[in-house]
Amino acid sequence: MGVLYRIALVLVIIGAINWGLIGFFRFDLVAYLFGGQTAVLSRWIYALVGIAGLISIPILMKRLDEEDDVITDTNTRNYSNPNYSMEAGEEADFTDVPKTEKKNGASKKK
């Protein structure tokens, strides 16, 4: 991820926190810190957060596993052929084990 996308993502997170504060507590942190909603500095912050939101749109379309394609080790993930075995090793085969009777008195009738 490039530096521009990281900066944009930080600004989007700041904007999301500000909107959360507005939604939950009716408190606009940007307006409080920079002199009200109509102050020039506040309007610049709002504009930068909006532009950062637009710049962050391609992050949604980006593949999340790009780093996995670079590695050519044998332990890389292969999503086309999943392995459903246990991590500890082979599963035990219990088909040859005889079933035991229940120990409560209801199963034995005399």
LINLINDA-V134131 format. One record per run of one state. SS is the DSSP state (H for helix, E for strand, C for the rest). FROM is the first residue (numbers start at 1). TO is the last residue. If there is no record, write none. Layout:
BEGIN
ss=<SS:SS>
from=<FROM:FROM>
to=<TO:TO>
END
This chain:
BEGIN
ss=<C:H:C:H:C:H:C:H:C:H:C>
from=<1:3:26:29:35:40:56:57:62:66:71>
to=<2:25:28:34:39:55:56:61:65:70:110>
END
